Amino acid sequence: MTSVSQHQTFFARALADGHAEISGEGRNERIHYVAAMHSERWSDPEEKVRAELWAELIYKYEYLPQNIGFEVNVPRRTPNDYADLVIFSDDEKKMPWFVIECKRGDLSDAAFDQAIEQACGNRASLGALYCGAVDGIRRRLLRFDKYPPSERERNHITDFPVRYGAPPPWRFYKNEPGKDLPAVPREELRAAIRKCHQTLWEGGRRSPIAAFVQG
């Protein structure tokens, strides 16, 4: 099973289990996160990234839907500052534990770095131990339980901890069901190649595929 189909399966399970509902049609189509009592426009590409990750947090990483907050207000001097997703360590949602920014898949490297900084700033303001940013392809996760707020290199973690546990040393494990490297769909591979091409060959005239074959 591929990583994309896993995400879709997690979200399909969330719909089937009643954790989320989709209503309306076209531009009026909306997703409703039941436990969080939160609703968003479903046509937004960022919302689809967030919904897939939210379902993955529930089924793969074993966090309760009622402990995951959406658009959590960040206490800063600037008004109306919100974190996309926050995992709380208590049922009253007063103890932020993991702060996450969700972005659309065609984000540039510079914009993704900016999303990381946004997540780090939100984490510091909320007092959480972990933060990260995800888009359609990438995820970068950081820990601050043993590192200063300015650290960005030595504090990377490989994956989300399961149910408030310790960060895993590896994200993938050979020959372990559900943990081994999955096969990559062709379109996902092409998207990854385009992303690498954008980073390494900015301004080049060759197509992404040709640049990697002939480079």
C-alpha positions, -999 to +999 in steps of 0.1 A: +000+000+000+014+034-010+017+063+014-009+083-006-034+054-005-028+050+032-037+086+038-068+082+017-077+051+036-072+068+070-095+097+058-121+073+044-121+055+078-126+088+095-156+096+073-170+061+078-166+063+116-184+096+117-153+116+128-158+139+098-186+148+074-186+164+040-217+184+029-227+207+001-216+208-035-189+225-056-176+257-040-201+253-012-187+219-003-174+219+033-158+194+057-170+192+093-147+178+120-172+165+144-152+163+177-136+196+171-168+213+161-149+229+132-158+234+096-138+245+065-141+249+028-133+215+012-121+228-021-090+244-004-059+223-013-044+230+021-076+216+038-072+183+020-036+181+033-048+189+068-077+164+067-054+135+056-029+143+083-056+146+109-070+112+100-035+097+101-029+112+136-061+094+147-056+059+132-018+056+128-006+076+157-035+069+181-045+104+191-081+110+202-101+132+178-113+153+207-077+161+217-068+176+183-076+213+178-081+232+146-072+269+141-060+272+176-055+308+187-019+317+193-014+342+222+007+369+205+006+406+202-006+403+166-044+395+167-060+366+148-029+343+147-039+307+145-021+273+144-035+248+118-034+217+140-025+212+177-024+179+196-032+185+232-021+163+260-053+169+281-090+165+274-096+202+283-073+213+255-052+235+278-019+218+274-005+220+237+019+192+229+025+192+192+019+222+169+015+216+131+013+238+100-003+223+069+005+236+035-005+227-001+017+204-021+032+228-046+049+249-020+083+263-029+113+254-007+115+290+006+078+290+015+081+256+032+110+270+053+088+299+062+061+274+073+086+258+096+094+291+112+057+298+116+053+265+133+082+271+156+069+306+165+034+291+173+050+264+193+070+288+214+039+310+221+018+280+230+044+263+251+044+229+232+073+205+231+071+196+194+062+213+161+064+207+124+052+215+089+037+192+063+027+196+027+016+172+000+051+156-002+073+168+027+071+168+065+096+183+088+092+177+125+112+192+154+115+186+191+122+213+218+121+192+250+159+190+250+168+219+226+167+257+227+140+275+208+164+287+180+176+251+171+166+239+137+192+213+127+200+189+156+164+185+168+148+169+138+126+138+145+118+111+120+081+108+126+053+117+149+054+099+183+027+074+188+002+084+216+025+109+233+055+085+234+091+091+226+100+101+190+109+070+170+145+066+159+134+056+124+103+062+103+106+031+082+115-005+091+123-032+066+098-061+064+076-047+091+039-044+079+028-008+079+063+005+086+083-006+055+090+017+026+059+017+004+058+016-034+056+051-048+029+059-074+041+073-107+025+107-102+039+111-067+074+102-080+070+127-108+060+153-083+090+146-062+113+148-093+097+182-102+104+194-066+140+183-068+144+199-102+130+232-089+155+231-061+186+220-080+180+234-115+161+266-108+159+286-141+170+256-162+154+249-196+154+211-195+123+194-184+125+178-149+127+142-163+152+150-189+174+169-165+176+139-141+181+113-169+208+133-187+224+150-156 
